[in-house]
Amino acid sequence: MRTRPNPLQWVWYALGGGLPRELSPWVLADTTRRTWIWRHVARAVVQMLPVVVVCLVAVPVPLSYRISAAVGGLMLGLMFSMAFMTETIEHRARKAGYPPGMAARLRAERAERERVERRSAYRKDGAGSFD
């Protein structure tokens, strides 16, 4: 049984497509890991890449204009994507078969666990001090 999508499946997933049910645990992990924000940004860049390439290659204006338009469009697209990041992530988790709010709940639980661990005594005194 596969635990990760193959590269073609990942590109399809990044573009908004669904994955087979056997990859549902991977989708949940993808939307709840500590790196979920960076993963979202990577998917957003993949979504915008075709437009950026067309802007750089096919528009008949000087290269400096094409580059500034591509970078500006990419930045604007990323800002828009970040504005709706949590909704997009929840939609991905729901498409994988999880109940609404599951990804947000797991991220909040992980954040709370990490907060408690940072403040615990064994972190302050080190693992080796058992006086």
N, C-alpha and C positions, 0 to 999 in steps of 0.2 A: 504494500500500500504506500502511495506517495504521501509525503508530508509537506511538500512545497510545490508550487506551480512550476511548470517548465517555462523557459523564457517567453515563448509565444503566448502562453496562458497569462503570464504576468503582464505583458504588454496589453492584452485584451482587458485584463482586470484594471490596469492603470487607466485605460480609456473608458472605463465605466461598465465593462461587461461582467457578467457573472461567472463564477467558477463552479466546477462540479462539487456536489455535496461532500465528497470525501475530503475536500480541501477547506471545509468550513472551519475546522479548528485553526488552520493557518490564518484564515481571514480574521478570526477573532484575535489571535495573537498579533497580527499585523496592525490591528486597530487599537490595541491596548498596551503594547510594549512601551518601554520608556522612550523609544525613538519614534513614536507614532507621528509626531509633528514632522520630523524630517522625512519619514516615509510618505506622508501626505504631500509634502513639497516635491519630492521626486516624482510622484504620480502626476502632479499638476504640471511639472515641466514636460513630462512625456506627452501630456495632452496638448500642450501648446507648441511642441516642437515642430509638427508639420507646418503650422502657420509661420513660424519663425524661419524655417528653411525656405518656404515660398517667398517670404519677404526678402530674404537675403539673396536668393538666386534669380527670381523671375521678374522682379520689379525693375523697370528700365530707368533708374535714376542713379546718380553717383553712389559709390559704395558707402561713403560716410553717412549719407541719408538713410540707406538701407540698414546699416548697423544701428544707427540711433533709433530708427523706427522699430527694429527687432528688439532691442534692449528695452525700449520704452514699453512696447507691447507686452513683453515678458514680465516686466515689473508690475504693470497694471494688472495683468492676468493673475500674477501671484498674490497681489493685494486682494483681489476679488476672491480668489480661492481661499485665502486665509480667513477672510470674513465669514465664509460659510463652511469652515473646516469641520466643526463638530457635527453639523447637520450631515455633511457628506460622509463622514466616518460612520455615523449611526446608520445611514442608508446602506452603506456597504455591509455592515454587520447584519442588518435586517434581511438583505438579499441573501446572505449566507445562512439564514434560518434562525437567527437569534432574536429574542424579544426586544422591542423598542427600549432603549436606555441601557442595555446590557453593557455595551462597550464603555459608556460614560461611568457606569457604576464600577466596573472593574478598574478603570483608570483612577477613580477616586479612592478605591480601597488600596490600590498599590501606593498612591501618594501618601495616604494616611500611614500605611505600614512603614514607608521610608521615613516619614517624619518622626514616628515613634522610635525607630531604630537610631536615627541621628541623635536623639535626645537621651537614649538609654545610657545607664552607668557603665556598662561594659565598653561602650565606644569611648567614653571620656577617659577611663583609666587604662585602657588597653586590654587585650584578651589575656595577657599573661599575668596580671596582678590579681592574686587570690588571697590577699592578706586577711 
